[in-house]
Each structure stands twice: as C-alpha cells, then as structure tokens.
Amino acid sequence: MSGLRGDGLTRLGARIRHHRQQLGLTLVEVAGQAGISQPFLSQIERGKAAPSMSTLEGLAHALGTTQAHLLEAVDSVDPTSGGPGGPAGDSTAAGDSTSSTGGHVDVRRASEGAVLTRAEGTVGGHTRLLPGGPNDTQFLEFVETNHVPGRFFEHPGREWVYVTRGTVLLEVGESLSRLEAGDVARYDGTLPHRWYVPEGGQACLIVARPG
C-alpha cells in the first residue's frame, strides 16, 4: 500500500504531467511506454491515484528521468511550514536540533518520507526517498523481496549501492555481483543495471545517485 497523502499525490502528479508536456508526449504515448492504461495515468497526473514503485519506475523510464526525481515532488514542502514531521519551530516533533553555531540537523524518522510499494497486489518490497546530500545527490532506501529481475535502468552519473541487510544480486552490463550486508558497489549509471534478491530472501539497501 502506498504511503502517499493527498497533497503529495497532487505534487507527484503535477511533476509527471510537467515532464510529459515538456517532452511533447500524449497520455497514450507515456502510458504505453510505462505499461499502464491511459485512464490510470490520467488519474495519477490529477493526484487521484497512487502509483506503485514499479509503475513509477516505468513512468520515469518513459519520461527520461529517475524514480527519485519524481519522488522528490512528494516531499516538497513550503519552507515556512516547518517541513515534514512537525510545525514550524517545533524541533522536538520534527526531530531537529540546532547547535550553538546555528547548525541545523535534518532528521528523517523511520515513519516519515514518501513510501511506494513494489507493485500493487504483489510481494516485492518498497522504496523510500531519504533527505538529499551535497550537490543534490539523491538517496533512496529499498526493502527488496523481489527475486524476479525487472527491467534494466540507465541514467547519467555514477550510482552507489550499500547493502544494510540480506543479499542483493546486482547486474551491471554483463556483470553479475552478489552483495552481502556491509558490501558497497559503485558503477557507471549509464550502463544497464538492475538488482534483485535470491528467491525467498529479503534485503535492504541504500542507493545514492546524482540529482
């Protein structure tokens, strides 16, 4: 089940529609490339339906962007609102603290952040967008139970994968690597790549990629 609220769905839909219109593509064209129906895509763009993780992957592929970039729209907030987790000025509720030098600590609780399931009605894990890093680096947390290899992805820049739990099978180009908890992999994102877990297993990994 998706963890997106109505306002987040509206922002996500608006970003998807913006990319589609910038590319001059119709609903039918993007829906076909993403493997979904045109009415479902229309509902997503209007914030009336929540895409699964696999649907968002397909849309990102069709729009020439990344899943993380689309998810960023969900966590976009008015800076005067105090951000997700609490009202402005409520550092306890938000999990934030300020040092004597005026530094700000951005804490994302385990229960916070946009969460998407792998696919509706199937067991396949979920992904969560984490706060970004320097130079707009994107961080995502994946909980994987999917043992069926999906489509390959390609994007500019280098990608970094750190396995925190379980075993991950990583394919990059013609290479297949078995990653265990604590292992780190880096590779050129322009090479076709994908990951999955051995049948019956579950893994958690953190992925960092350029913004």
N, C-alpha and C positions, 0 to 999 in steps of 0.2 A: 504494500500500500504506500502511496506517495505521502511524504511529509510536507507537502507544499500547502500554504494557506492561500486564500483568495487573492490577496494583494500580490503575493509572489507569483501566482499563476498569471495574473494580468501583466506583470512586468516581463515574465518569461515569454508569453505570447507576443507581446509587443516587439521584443528583440528578434524573435523568429520572423515575424512579419516584416520588420525593417530589413533584415538580411535578404529575405526573399525578394522584396521590392527593389532593393539596391542592385540585385542581380538580374532584375527584369524577368523573373520566373513566375509562372502561374501557380495557383494552389495545386492544380492537377499535376504539373511537372514535378514539383517538390515532393508531393505526396507519393508519386510513383517511384521516385528515386529513393525515398525513405522507406518504402514498403508498407505504407499505411494508406487508408482511404482519404479522399479529398474532404468529405464531411468531418472526419476526425481531425484533420489538420486545421480546418476552419475553426473547430471548437477550441483547439489548443491556442490558436492565434488570438481568439477572443477571450482567453482566460477561463473557458468553461469546462475544460478537461485537462487532466494532468497526464503528461507523457510518462511512460516508464523509462528506465535507464536505456534500454535497448532502442526504444523509439527516439530518444534524444540523441543517441549515437548516430542513428540513421539520418536524422534531420541535420545534425552537424556535418555529416559526410556530404549530404545533398547541397548544403549551403557553403561548403568550403571553409568551415570553421571548426572549432573544437567544442566538445561537450562542456568543458569547464567554462569557456567563454559564454555560452548560452546560460549556464547555471549562475554565472555572476549576476545576471539580471535579477535573479530571485533574491539574492542577499543585498541588493542595492537598497540603501535607506537614506532618508533625509538626515544630514549630519546633525541637525538640530534636535532630532528625536532621541538621541542618546544611543542609537544603534540597537541591534537585536539583543534581547536579554534583559532590558530594563529601561526606564525612562531617563531622560537627560538628568545628569548629576547623580544618579543612583549607582554609585560604583560598586556597592555590595551586591545588588541584584544582577548587575552586568558582569560581575567577576573581574572588574577592572581595579587598578590601583595606580596612584601617582606618587612618584618618588620626590625627594626634596629638590631634585633638579628639574622637576616639571615633566619627567618622562611618563609616557602613557603605556600601560600594559593592556594589550588587546587579548582577552581570554575568550575562547570559543568552547563552551561546555559541551559534554558528550551528547546532550539532548538538543543542542542547537545546530542550526545550519540546514540548508536545503538537502533533503534526502530523497533519492529516487530508487525504486526497486529495479532489479534487472529486467523483469518482464512481468506483465500482468498475468496472474494465474499460474506462474511457474516458479520453481525454486531456482534462484540464480544469484542471490546476494543483492547488495545495494551500494550506492556511492554517495559520498557527502563532500560538499565543497568546503574547504578549510580556508582560513584567512590567508591572503596572498603574501608574498615575500618581496624582497628587493627587486627593482626593475620589473614590476608587475608579474613576477613568477606566480604561476598557479599551482595550488596544492589540492589534491583530492585524496580522500580515503576510500578505498574499495574493500568491501567484505565480499569475497568471492566464494560461491559454491558451484559455479557453472563449470562443468567438465567437458562441455561441447565447444570446440573452438568456434568463435564467431568470425565476423569479417575482419580483415586487416585494416589498420588505420595508418595514415601518413599525415605529417604536419611539419612546419618549419621548426628548426631549433633542435637541441638535444633534450632527451627525456631521461628522467632519473627515477628509479623504482627501488623502494626499500620494503622488504617483507618483514612485517612485525609478528606474524603468526602463520603457521602452516607451511604448505608447499605450493609454489607457483611454477607453472610451465610457461616460459616466455619464448615466443618465436619472434625473431627479428631477421627479416630477409630469409635466407636459407638456414639460419642458425636456430637451434633449439637448446635452451638452457633450463636447468632445474634449479630453482632458487628456494632455499630454506630460510627459516626465521633468522633474521640478522644479516642476510645477504643483501647486497646492493648491486644494481645493474645500471649502466648508463649507455645510451646509444643514440644514434642519429635519428631524429624523429621523421626524417624524410624517407627512411626505409620502411617498408611494410612491416607492421608489428601488431601483436596481439598477445593476450595471456589468458590462462585458464588453470584449473586445478585438477589433480588426479581424481578419478571417479570416487565419490563418497567422501571427499575431503572438503575442508573449508580453509580459507586463508584470508588474511588481512594485509593490505599493502598500502603504502603511501606513495603517490606519484606526483612528481614535480615536473612542470613543463613551462616553456616561455609563455608570457601573456600575449 
